[in-house]
Amino acid sequence: YFSFPLSISSYDGASVHSILKIPMMDQDAQFTISHQNFHQGFIALKNFNYRIMMPFKQFKKCSKKNQHDEILCFFRPCLIKIESSQFICFALNETNFIISTNDHISLTTLCGKQVSTIQVQQSRSYSHLYVPRHCQVQSQHFVIRKIQTPSSTRQGSPSVNTIHSMDQTSIIINTSS
């Protein structure tokens, strides 16, 4: 996942030079639609290793040329391991995720060269997970990969927060200070 300009141009006084960067597609980022759950508003996609959950509203923002073409989505997914059938994780945007687990889990975070651990308590409700763009988070249930960003934009650290309430436009969380 990248967050760089797609092209770089320069002018040497006589001509314009442009370099177009094309990010390569990782096999883990290719999915097929496994099922659509209209009642809960999600679409589930899966491949050999992972599944992802995506709200229909987010899926509609993905692009395709026509009915039979591949669908291309530009977002940072929560890659749920296939064997973790009871774990729930979905992206709200590129840094905010909702997770739910029936187990006590340990998250390993990697931000730059700093590795740390966050404990998530067993909960039948949902928790908010904040993952800065330059960080990666993984557990026995899922992986959220980092976004390649310029070093000047790297700030913050991952956190898990209790959700007090949610509506269509906002989430109210309890942050630990």
Residue pairs with C-beta under 8 A, 6 or more apart in sequence:
1 76
1 94
1 145
1 146
1 147
1 148
2 21
2 23
2 147
2 148
3 133
3 147
3 148
3 149
3 153
4 21
4 148
4 149
4 150
5 21
6 20
6 21
6 22
7 18
7 19
7 20
7 21
8 18
8 19
8 21
9 16
9 17
9 18
9 19
10 16
10 17
10 18
11 17
27 47
28 47
28 49
28 50
28 79
29 77
30 47
31 45
31 46
31 47
31 50
31 51
31 52
32 45
32 46
32 47
33 43
33 44
33 45
34 44
34 45
34 46
34 51
35 43
35 44
36 42
36 43
36 44
37 43
37 44
38 56
41 55
41 56
41 57
42 53
42 54
42 55
42 56
42 90
43 53
43 54
43 55
43 56
43 59
44 51
44 52
44 53
44 54
45 51
45 52
45 54
46 52
46 82
48 82
49 79
49 81
49 82
50 79
50 80
50 81
50 82
50 143
51 80
51 82
52 77
52 78
52 79
52 80
52 90
53 78
53 80
53 88
53 89
53 90
54 73
54 77
54 90
54 91
55 90
58 73
58 75
58 91
59 73
61 73
62 71
62 72
62 73
62 74
63 71
63 72
63 73
64 70
64 71
64 72
75 91
75 93
75 94
76 91
76 94
76 95
76 133
76 144
76 145
76 147
77 91
77 144
78 89
78 90
78 91
78 97
78 99
78 142
78 143
78 144
79 142
79 143
79 144
79 145
80 87
80 88
80 89
80 141
80 142
81 87
81 140
81 141
81 142
81 143
84 140
84 141
84 142
86 101
86 102
87 99
87 100
87 101
87 141
87 142
88 98
88 99
88 100
88 101
88 126
89 97
89 98
89 99
89 100
89 129
89 141
89 142
90 97
90 98
91 97
92 98
92 171
94 133
94 147
95 130
95 131
95 132
95 133
96 128
96 129
96 130
96 131
96 171
97 128
97 129
97 130
97 131
97 144
98 126
98 127
98 128
98 129
98 163
99 120
99 126
99 127
99 129
99 142
99 160
100 123
100 124
100 125
100 126
100 127
101 120
101 122
101 123
101 141
102 122
102 124
103 122
103 141
104 119
104 120
104 121
104 122
105 119
105 120
105 139
105 140
105 141
106 117
106 118
106 119
106 120
106 139
106 140
107 117
107 118
107 119
107 120
107 129
107 137
107 138
107 139
107 158
107 160
108 115
108 116
108 117
108 137
108 138
108 139
109 115
109 116
109 117
109 118
109 131
109 135
109 136
109 137
109 157
109 158
110 135
110 136
110 137
110 146
111 132
111 134
111 135
111 136
111 154
111 157
111 158
112 134
112 154
116 157
118 158
118 159
118 160
120 127
120 139
120 160
125 163
126 163
127 160
127 161
127 162
127 163
128 160
128 161
128 162
128 163
128 171
128 173
129 137
129 144
129 158
129 159
129 160
129 161
130 156
130 158
130 159
130 160
130 161
131 137
131 144
131 158
132 154
132 155
132 156
132 157
132 158
133 146
133 147
133 149
133 153
133 154
134 146
134 147
134 149
134 153
134 154
134 155
135 146
135 156
135 157
135 158
136 143
136 144
136 145
136 146
137 143
137 144
137 158
138 144
159 175
159 176
161 173
161 174
161 175
161 176
162 173
162 174
163 171
163 172
163 173
164 172
164 173
164 174
165 171
165 172
166 172
